[in-house]
Amino acid sequence: SYFLEKARSELKDRRNVPLSLLRADMRILPFPAGSFASAIQMYTSFGYGTDPEDDCRVLNELNRVLRPGGTYLLDLINWTLARKAFDGRYEESYPNFDVVEECRIDPQRNLLRVRRALLYSDGRKPHLYNFEIRMFDRMSLTMLLEQSGFQVLDVWGDFDCSPYKPNKSYRMITVCRKGSS
């Protein structure tokens, strides 16, 4: 909701931008089949939830709302490289709060487990929460996408369309097309 409000605020001054914003569960999208020519999923917004079947539900819904031949771009952290970097404690400061995270890799289940605390500078009670993100390598992600009816066209290592290199690329951006059937 924070980011939706921020977007609404930014768009308020741009009356000629026809953009509707809504909050919904990506496993059950509130759009008719074939509503969109393309979809983009940014910065590791895929793989959340306690049930791995949720990943299939999300991909099936995206496939449903895309037109035949529609493009889907899925942006993930390159877990092959990031596995080494995301195990430990991290702190970052922002103008109104600090973030403290403890991250642990569960290699048996391919999960990144995160305990996060938002520590507010105005003395409010800290906001504490936990979450897990499933990690995907290129092969397992390709199989999942293909099972959901997508054809993988390319995999980039960054938004400059550079080739994906498992031991060097920070991102794993998968460019897909929905089948025409």
Buried (B, 14 or more C-beta within 10 A) or exposed (E): EEEEEEEEEEEEEEEEEEEEEEEEEBBEBEEEEEBBEEBEBEEBBBBBBEEEEBBBBBBEBBBBBBBEEBBBBBBBBBBBBBBEEBEEEEEEEEEEBBBBBBBEBEEEEBBBBBBBBBBEEEEEEEEEEEEBBBBBBBEEBBEBBBEBBBBBEEBBBBEEEEEBEBEEBEBBBBBBBBBEE
